[in-house]
Amino acid sequence: MGEHDTDPLVGLFVVMKIPFVATVVVVCVLVGLGLLVPQSDDLDALIGLAESGDADAQFNLGINYEIGNGVSIDVENAASWLRRAADQGHSGAQFSLAQKYFEGAGVDQDAVEAVKWTRRAAKQEHMLAQLSLGQLYFFGQGVQQDDSQAAKWIRKAAEQGYARAEDNLGWLYSTGRGVSQDDNAAIQWYRRAAEKGLATAQFSLGLMYATGRGVGRDMGEAEHWYQLAAEQGYKEAKGALLDLENSGDVSEF
């Protein structure tokens, strides 16, 4: 057992911690989810639209300044344009502005402002903001720690089909944090995320099969999900497969 002598589900609340990473990473996530398509084909036209008050143009211009897309990187200009769009209710700008406040990039670092803008975006069904707000409540970052509020906002993102939130919600059900402990519900949410290809969820689903929690114990299914996670380089899954190969049983991994 050695290094694996721990509760197998402790520490599996593997999160993106969106509020605490560089905005450029958040931008990449937004682009990958199809929530943002920075534009710079006609910078003059974009600037003209932004100056005329078009919120989408202001948002895109702010992001262009953030990542240096067609312009020199300028975090102060980025924050300025994002604020203009955010003030008009643009949820993407609100969430991006929140990141600026968390980082202190282009604005003074201010956790209260960061939470405020995250909440405004979350209330507009922005799923990354919902997940982030849930995580803020879970960790007590900028708000009073509150498991039930964490579960509430994470669930909202999960119900939109966001795999990371589905995985987080599965963990909450498996541990009973903010919700009534329910292995069946944990399996349901882990499976949704695992079928989308999320390695952490694949590993957790495999572990549920290996231990027989919420589902009949099935080492073949456990190995299947561990393998999928391992193929993505997930270290814990590789360890589980090795244990399975050596002993034929990873129920206590």
C-alpha positions in Angstrom: 0.0 0.0 0.0 2.6 2.6 1.1 2.0 5.9 -0.5 -1.6 4.9 -1.3 -2.6 4.4 2.4 -5.3 7.1 2.2 -9.0 7.3 1.8 -9.2 6.8 -2.0 -11.6 9.7 -2.5 -9.9 12.3 -0.3 -8.3 14.9 -2.4 -10.2 14.1 -5.6 -11.9 17.5 -5.6 -9.6 18.3 -8.5 -10.5 21.8 -9.6 -9.4 24.2 -12.3 -9.3 27.0 -9.6 -10.3 29.4 -12.4 -10.2 32.5 -10.1 -6.6 31.8 -9.3 -4.9 31.3 -12.7 -3.7 33.7 -15.2 -6.3 35.3 -17.4 -4.6 34.0 -20.5 -5.3 30.5 -19.3 -9.0 31.4 -18.7 -9.1 32.8 -22.3 -7.8 29.5 -23.6 -10.5 27.7 -21.7 -13.2 30.0 -23.0 -12.0 29.6 -26.6 -11.9 25.8 -26.1 -15.5 25.8 -24.9 -16.6 28.0 -27.8 -17.5 30.8 -25.5 -15.0 33.3 -26.9 -13.7 34.0 -30.4 -11.2 36.8 -30.2 -11.3 39.0 -33.4 -8.6 41.1 -34.9 -9.2 40.8 -38.7 -10.2 44.5 -38.8 -8.8 46.2 -35.7 -10.0 49.7 -36.7 -13.5 48.4 -37.2 -13.4 46.6 -33.9 -12.2 49.7 -32.1 -14.9 51.8 -33.8 -17.6 49.4 -32.6 -16.2 49.3 -29.1 -16.0 53.1 -28.9 -19.6 53.3 -30.1 -20.7 51.2 -27.1 -21.0 47.7 -28.6 -20.5 45.3 -25.7 -19.3 42.3 -27.8 -16.7 44.5 -29.5 -15.6 45.9 -26.1 -15.2 42.4 -24.8 -13.3 41.2 -27.8 -11.0 44.3 -27.8 -10.3 43.7 -24.1 -9.3 40.1 -24.8 -7.2 41.1 -27.8 -5.3 43.5 -25.5 -5.0 40.7 -22.9 -3.4 38.1 -25.2 -1.8 40.4 -27.8 -4.0 39.3 -30.6 -3.3 41.9 -33.3 -2.2 44.5 -30.8 0.6 44.8 -28.2 -0.3 43.2 -24.8 -1.7 45.9 -22.6 -3.3 44.7 -19.4 -4.5 48.2 -18.4 -6.3 48.7 -21.7 -7.6 45.1 -21.4 -9.2 45.8 -18.0 -10.6 49.1 -19.2 -12.5 47.6 -22.2 -13.6 44.6 -20.2 -15.1 46.9 -17.6 -17.0 48.8 -20.2 -18.5 45.6 -21.5 -19.1 44.2 -18.0 -20.9 47.4 -17.0 -23.3 46.7 -19.8 -24.0 43.2 -18.5 -21.8 41.2 -20.8 -21.2 37.9 -18.8 -18.0 37.0 -20.5 -16.5 40.4 -19.7 -17.8 40.2 -16.1 -16.1 36.9 -15.6 -12.9 38.1 -17.3 -12.9 41.2 -15.2 -13.2 39.1 -12.1 -10.0 37.3 -13.1 -8.3 40.7 -13.4 -9.3 41.6 -9.9 -8.1 38.2 -8.5 -4.8 38.7 -10.2 -4.3 42.4 -9.8 -3.6 42.6 -13.5 -4.5 46.1 -14.9 -6.4 46.8 -11.7 -5.7 46.8 -8.0 -6.1 43.3 -6.6 -9.4 43.2 -4.9 -11.1 39.9 -3.8 -14.4 41.7 -3.0 -14.6 43.1 -6.6 -13.5 39.7 -8.0 -16.3 37.9 -6.2 -18.8 40.6 -7.2 -18.1 40.2 -10.9 -17.9 36.4 -10.7 -21.4 36.4 -9.1 -22.8 38.7 -11.7 -21.6 36.5 -14.5 -22.8 33.3 -12.7 -26.3 34.7 -12.3 -26.3 35.1 -16.1 -25.7 31.3 -16.5 -22.0 31.7 -17.3 -20.9 28.2 -16.5 -17.2 28.9 -15.7 -18.3 31.7 -13.4 -20.8 29.3 -11.7 -18.1 26.7 -11.2 -15.7 29.4 -9.9 -18.2 30.8 -7.5 -18.9 27.4 -6.2 -15.2 26.8 -5.7 -14.9 30.1 -3.9 -17.5 29.1 -1.5 -16.0 25.7 -1.1 -12.5 27.1 -0.2 -13.8 30.2 1.5 -11.9 32.5 -0.9 -13.3 36.0 -0.8 -16.5 34.8 0.8 -17.5 32.9 3.9 -16.9 29.2 3.5 -20.2 27.5 2.7 -20.5 24.0 1.4 -24.2 24.3 0.5 -23.6 27.4 -1.6 -20.6 25.7 -3.2 -22.9 22.7 -4.2 -25.6 25.1 -5.4 -23.4 26.9 -7.9 -21.4 23.9 -8.9 -24.6 22.1 -9.7 -25.8 25.0 -11.9 -22.6 24.6 -14.0 -22.9 20.8 -14.0 -26.5 21.0 -15.2 -25.3 22.9 -18.2 -23.1 20.0 -19.1 -19.7 21.4 -18.0 -17.6 18.3 -17.4 -15.4 19.8 -14.7 -18.4 20.9 -12.7 -20.0 17.4 -13.2 -16.8 15.9 -11.8 -16.8 18.3 -8.8 -20.5 17.6 -8.1 -19.8 13.8 -8.2 -17.1 14.4 -5.5 -19.4 16.4 -3.4 -22.0 13.6 -3.4 -19.3 11.0 -2.7 -18.2 12.8 0.4 -21.5 14.4 1.5 -20.1 18.0 1.3 -22.9 20.5 0.8 -25.3 17.7 -0.2 -26.6 14.4 1.4 -24.0 11.7 0.8 -25.2 9.6 -2.1 -23.0 7.2 -4.0 -25.6 6.6 -6.7 -25.7 10.3 -7.5 -21.9 10.4 -7.4 -21.7 7.7 -10.0 -24.2 9.5 -12.2 -22.2 12.8 -12.2 -18.8 11.1 -12.5 -20.1 9.1 -15.5 -21.3 12.2 -17.3 -17.9 13.8 -16.9 -16.0 10.6 -17.7 -17.9 10.1 -20.9 -16.9 13.6 -22.0 -13.2 12.4 -21.6 -12.3 14.1 -18.3 -9.5 12.0 -16.8 -10.2 12.8 -13.1 -13.8 11.7 -13.5 -12.7 8.6 -15.4 -10.4 7.7 -12.5 -13.0 8.4 -9.9 -15.6 6.3 -11.8 -13.1 3.5 -12.0 -12.5 3.7 -8.3 -16.2 3.5 -7.6 -16.4 0.3 -9.6 -13.3 -1.1 -7.9 -14.7 -0.5 -4.4 -18.4 -1.2 -5.3 -19.6 2.1 -4.1 -22.9 3.1 -5.7 -22.6 0.3 -8.2 -21.8 -3.5 -8.3 -18.1 -4.2 -7.9 -16.7 -4.8 -11.3 -13.0 -4.9 -11.9 -13.4 -5.0 -15.6 -15.2 -1.7 -15.6 -12.7 -0.3 -13.2 -9.8 -1.2 -15.4 -11.6 0.2 -18.4 -12.0 3.7 -16.8 -8.5 3.6 -15.3 -7.1 2.9 -18.7 -8.9 5.8 -20.3 -7.6 8.1 -17.6 -4.1 6.7 -17.8 -4.0 7.2 -21.6 -4.3 10.9 -20.8 -1.3 10.7 -18.5 -3.3 10.7 -15.2 -0.8 9.5 -12.6 -3.2 8.0 -10.1 -4.8 5.9 -12.9 -1.5 4.6 -14.0 -0.8 3.6 -10.4 -4.1 1.8 -10.1 -3.5 -0.1 -13.3 -0.1 -1.2 -12.0 -1.6 -2.4 -8.8 -4.2 -4.2 -10.7 -1.6 -5.9 -12.8 0.4 -6.9 -9.8 -2.4 -8.1 -7.5 -5.5 -8.2 -9.6 -7.3 -6.0 -7.0 -7.2 -2.3 -6.6 -10.2 -2.1 -4.3 -8.0 -0.4 -1.6 -6.1 1.9 -3.9 
